[in-house]
Amino acid sequence: MRRRYASILGDIMKIYFIILLLLIYNKTYSQDFNLLGLDSNLVLTKYESDYFNNSFQKERKSFDFTNKKIGFFTGTEGQHLITKRDYFDSIKDRLDRQYDNLSYDQLVILNEAEKIKSGGFDAVIFLGLNL
């Protein structure tokens, strides 16, 4: 009887610990996310750079988002330039609706010729496109 009680108590403690970790993670993540997209400046802030360096870790290879000028595009063919604030508002909306925040976003890192042609963007992110 005592072993069974100890086993049940141990399981309950594990569940409480997992819930506590999830609450801490959620609070930290939401606080950090509130620091993103506060302005419409195309040059990323430190927090935004950190977010994209983490979110596009595989796609970016050695590209570092720090102090980079990023263009954000939307539309059925990715033809509409939107502000950084609009981009992060859409990400927040997707997170609120439990969608994967970057599941359909596409990163394109521009070479020097493309950077000049684009008006100075180091990279562009297409919002919610299946390219």
Buried (B, 14 or more C-beta within 10 A) or exposed (E): EEEEEEEEEEEEEEEEEEEEEEEEEEEEEEEEBEBBBEEEEBBBBEBBBBBBBEBBEEBBEEBEBBEBBBBBBBEEEBEEBBBBBBBBBBBBEBBEEEEEBBEBBBBBBBEEEBBEEBEEBBBBBBBBBEE
